[in-house]
Amino acid sequence: MNKNIIITGTGSYIPTTTITNKSFLKNKFYDARGDLFDSSNEEIIEKFRAITGIHERRYVSDDMISSDMGYEAARIAIEDAGVDKEDIDQIIVAQNFGDVKKGAVQSDMVPSLATRIKQRLEIENPSCVCYDVIFGCPGWIQGIIQAESFIKSGLAKRCLVVGTETLSRVVDVHDRDSMIYADGAGACIIEGVDSETKEGVLSTSMASYTSKEAYYLYLDKSNYEEADPNISYIKMNGHKVYEFALRQVPAAMKLCMDKAEIGINDISKIFIHQANEKMDFEIVKRFYRLYKIRQAPENILPMTIHELGNSSVGTVPTIFDLVRKNKINGHHLKKGDLILFTSIGAGMNVNCIAYKY
């Protein structure tokens, strides 16, 4: 009999406000030195679309905050799993900026978003422990890794793992990179299940690169020199992140595969964090080349970046929920499929999970 760690329910919250690329035509974009770009916004936006694949993204409504979205995704996941919410042992919430209200210049993380979500769910059990994970974009996957460890150790039987973020509230509208970011939330119930066959989480890999890579993503003042210098926004050294991702993510994926002792041809789907379509395709291409396969299989990479943008910790759980519920054309999961979850983000952190569905 195998003690398997299995995702038994999923949920996601996709904000209702659609922001197209045309919405940025009136923005004034400056470089990091504070100089206005010579190129027209039409040229800037078209180049952005060609590289990232993003046509539009979703922003949360003015009356909502990150914990609201997390609650909605969590509620759906609990219902999908068909479990009693009072039997949840841990609520793990991946986030990076806390609750940021519309127009606010300060984030709110006290109490934790996990605590706020537990309260919204009206869970009365004090043994249901709540805490947040700040791990950059790979936070939801890291939350799954932590939940798996607690369940395997016997310290928990069932966990709720949520990823939620309102990046639209922390972007510099004068920075071209602001067009990448979006809002959203995803969640899952993960629990220990005895089974005759091995399934669920097969293996994990994770790493943090904190020397010269630590500040590839960071907070800093606006690119617009006349903006308030005391307000910080999310910033990125995009070229460095791109190079780092192509080196480290395929290696993390292979390490995870080696631990699970599964073959490359057995993989059915790869759920990868999406901030740049070109980068994601190149990561997967290089991953397959580690196995001396020049071309990745078609239809292995479900993509939502075109319509949903980069919602940080919300990206991977949202894609998984949508595919699991047959809401992305051409992508489906069936019992026994081998899949990979993988991500890269601020820190710089990288992780991967091999999972038998």
C-alpha angles and dihedrals in degrees: 000000000000125000099220127190105218138178103232101176140017139193139174140190119214113189117240100227113092117204113194125200088254088066088075097055092100096046119110108227121203130183123238090273091057096253120139112243117251093217120088119251089248089060093044093050095046092050089048091052093048092054103037101029090225115145097163142352138202126249125194118248117263093254096054134080134192097271089053091058091044090053092051093050091045093050091053092046092052091049091046092052092047093224133142107255089217089065093062109113099190138020110202116186121192111207139134110199106033121218111336114184121215108278094008122134095201133061124228120219102153112122099026120258087243090059091049092050091049089052092048089050088052093230107169099184107111090200088069098097121207130204142147129237119213105193105133119250093333089064098110092050089048088051089056090050091052093046091050090052093051092047093047090050092053094243092114137021102190133020136185112217118192133182116195135161142163101202090164087074095057103042128112106232089206092060119085090219089067087082091067097062130089143161132251147119139225133183143181142189112231123186145161114265127179113227141163091234131053113252142138118046108015101172144339139209130190140167141176121210107197109162115079090345097059096091101039083114117033146139122266144147124288121283087235106090095212093055120106105281091207094066115083129206135190111274133184139196091218097185093052092046090051094051092045093050093052091052103041110029098060089048092052090049093051092047089053091049092049091052091051091046093225129140126246092237091059094066113109102178139007117209104198131175109260123218099126125021094205091051093048093051090048092049091053091044091053091045091058091045088061083068092045091253110135099198129041116227117267118256095020095116118063108205130200099158093100093067105017105037121201113327093172111218090010095062105077098040090047093052091046092050092049094049092043089055094044094248098132114072114243096012124100139152128220134187111286097022114146113224139174127219113198139165146168129203153135114340085043093269130167130183144164139190126199108209135182109213 
